[in-house]
């Protein structure tokens, strides 16, 4: 998942943005957004709205993280107003409260609609563009449950790549990691199975998993059906905690789309676990044709386009 870095207004923020991008964890795929007025020397009247429109158009049908500083926080707000579903996690540093008009400030109320665990606010204690105390008071009027981290600095600099990285990558280490730990307890070997369903999307932080669906070779199915009961409803499954082994009749084991043996053989190994290739998963999603599958196809296509 891409993390966009939206810096402050002046050209000196270019160095900050590039430094942060370089110092972020290798697990964070970051991209600096360069303001047009850094080249032209003059900011157009509606540059913030135009920038938000451009980002929204470029990353439509994708999920992105935002790491913003100063006026970049206001660009983020305008982006949220336009397409809040576009963003995954948001980090707002140095909200420039002293530089914003009362009308500008009203737009920050959109933050009330964003889940608290998806936002991180950092304000230097004596930031000359907005002190920690004043920013806290401002945000608490929007939602008194918003938490702001205070940093002991007296300027408008925000050199905190480790803090940023920890927040941005913790999701991947959360739900999916716990599911993978359950999977590891089952005793399957690479080459015997592949993770399908939401798993190949979750490992790329495209969307959150709720459980883990896997397909296994026929010989492995025979081995596990002796240990665990086979549930036969719409199709056969073996349920082990939050891990579901999909069997005969499951759409993801349909040999007319792609045989299980081929899916397992061609699986991508990511962080030590095999995942059905996105191009293959797309075929199954297309055949299913449900609304959530069509949404997943958009995420897959956007990801493949971005990473081809």
N, C-alpha and C positions, 0 to 999 in steps of 0.2 A: 504494500500500500504506500502510495506516495505521500510524503510530508512536505507541504509547501511552506516556505519561509517568507513571511511578509514583513519586511523591515520598516524602520522609521522613515520619515519624509526626506531628510537631507542625504546627500551623496555619501556622507561619512558612514552612514548605516550600511552601505554596500560591504565594507570591510567586516562589519559585525556579522552580517548575514552569511558571507562566504566562510568566515571563521567558524561559525556555529555549524554550518553544513559539513565542514571538514571534520569537526571534533565530535559530531554525533556518533552514536554507536553504529558499527557496520550493519546492524540489523535495521537501521532506519534509512529508508530510501528517500533522500531529501532533494528538493529543488528550490533554488532561490528565485523569487519573483523580482525582476528588475523594473523599477518604475520608469515609465517613458520620459518623465521630466529630468531624469538623470542624464539623458542624452541631449534633450532639446534645451534644457536650462529653464524651461517655463512649464508650470503645471496648468493644464487646461481646466476650465471651470468645473467640468463634471468628471474629472479623471478617476475619482474613487468609484463612482458608479460604473464607468466604462471598464475599469479594471475588474470589478466584481463580475460584470457581464462576461468579460473575456475568460476569466477563470471558470465560471459556471459552464460556459459553452465548451471549453477545452476538456473539462473533466466530467462532462455529463455522463450519467450511467456508471460512474465510478464512485468509490468511497475514498476520501482523502483526509489526512490530518492537516491541521493548520497550526503553525508556530509563528505567532505574530508579536511585534514589538511596536509600541507607540502608535503612530497613525495606522500602522498595519492592523492594530486591533479594531479600528473603525472600518477598515476595508473588510475585515472578517465579519463584522456586524452586518454590513450591507450584503455580503455574500450569503449569510444566514437568512436574511430577510428574503432574498431571492430564491434560495434553494437550500433549506436547512438539512434536507435528507442527504445532501452531498457529503457532509462532513461526518467523520468518525470521532476523532478527538481534537480538542482545541486547547492551545496554550496561549494565554494572553499575558504579555509582559509589559509593564510600564504604561498602563492606560493613561493617556495624556489629558487628564481631567482638566487641567488649567488651560489647555489649548482648545477645548471643545466648547461649542455653543450649547445653550440649554436645549435647543432643538436636536443637536447631535446626540446629546446625552440621552434623550428620550428613546433613541433607536436601540440603545443597549438593553432595553426591556425584553428584547427577543431572547436574551440569555435565560429567561425564566422557563422557556420551553425546552431547554437542552438538559438532558440528564446530568446530574451533578458529577457522576463518576466519569463523565466524558470531558470535563473541563478542569483546567489547572490555571490558577491566577497567581502571578508573582508580581509584587510591587516592592521596590526598594524603599526602605524606611523613610528616607528624606529625599525622594525623587523630586527634583525641582519642577517637573511637569505634572506632578500629582503625588502627594505623600501617601504612604501606606494607610494612615488613619483616614484621610479624606476619601481614598478609593474604597476602603472598607465600608465607610458610611454610605457612599454612593451605591455600591453593589448590594448592600443589605437592604436598601430601600426597594431594590428590584426583587430580591429574594434573600431573606435573612439566614437562609441555610447555606448560602454561598461562602466558601472558605477561601481565604487569601493568604498566601505564604509571604511573610515579611523577610526581606534580605537586608542585612546591615550595611547598606551603602548610602552615600549621600549624592548620588548622581543618577543619570538616566541610562547607565550601561547595564546590560543583562548577560553576563558571561557564564551561563549555567548549563552547558551542554550535557553534563551527567544527569542533572535533575530532569532535563527535557527528555533524555533518552529513556530513563527509568519509567517515566510516565507513558511514553509512546509505545514501549514494547511490553508493558506489563500485561496487556490483554492477551497477547499471544502466549504468554506464560501462565495464563489463568485457566479459562474453561477448557481450551484445547489440550493444554498440558495435563490437566487432571484426567481428561478422557484418555489420553495416550498412556498415562500411568496405569489406568485400568486395563487397557489393551495389552500392555506389556506383561501384566500378570497372567494373561491367558496362556502364554507360552508359544505363540505363533512365531515362525521364522520368516525373514524376508525371502520371497520366492514362493511362499505358500498362500499369500493373501495380498489384497490391495484395499486401501481405504477409498470409499466412494461417497456418494451423496454430498453433504455439505463439507466433508472433510477437506477435499482438495481446494475449496474456496477458503475455508477457515485458516489453513496453514499459510495462506497468502494474505491473511487479514482482510479478505474481501467481504466476509460476513461471519457472524458468530455461529458456532455449532451448538446444538442442544443435546445431541447424542452422537454416537459414532456408528456409521454403517460400514460394514466390510463385506467383501466377497472372498471366497476361498476356493482352492482347487477341490475337485470332487473327492479326492482321497482324504483331504483334510476335513471336509464335511462329514464323511463317513466316520472319521476318528472322533469328531466332537459330538456327533449325534448319539454316541454311546454314553458320553459323559453328561450331557445336558438334554432336557426334553425339547423335542421339536414342536414348535407351535404352528399349527396349520389353520390359517384363517383365509385371507385373500391369497396368500402364498406362504411358503415355508420359511420359518426363521428359527434361529437359536438365540435366545436372549441371555446375555451374561452381564449383569449389572446394566451399565449404560451403553454397552457394546452389543450391536445387533449383527449377527451373521446372516446375510441374505441368501436364501436357498432357491429351490425350484419355484418358478412362477413369479419371482420378483422381476420387476422391469429391468433392474440393473444386472441381471444375469441372463437376459434375453440373448441367445446366440445369434439371432438374426441381425442384431445391431452390432454386437462384438462379443465373441466367446469369452467366458471367464478366464480361460487359460491364456488368451491373448492379452487381456487386461492386466493380469498378474505379471506376465512376462515383460510387458512394455511399461510397467508402472515406474513412476518417477520417485527416486529415493530422496526425500527431503527430511533433514534432521534425523536420519536413521529409520524412517518409516516410509513404506511404499504407498504411493497415491496414484489412483487412476489418472491418466493424462487428461488435461483439461479439454483437449480436442475430442477425446473419446466421451468424456462426461457430457459434453455439449450435445452429442448425438442422442444420448439417452434423454437428456432434458428436452430436446426438441421433439422427440417422440411422445414424451409425457404431455407436454403442452399446457400444463397448468400455469396459473398466473405466476406462482413463485418460481416455476421452472423458466418461464420466459424472462423474469427478472434476473435469474442466475445466468442465463445465456448472455444478457447484456453485460453483466459483470465479467463473464469469461471473455467475451469478444473484446471488450475494452482493455482487459489485462493483456491478452495476447497481442493486441495491436500495439500496446505500449512497450511490450517486452519482446517483440519479434527480433 
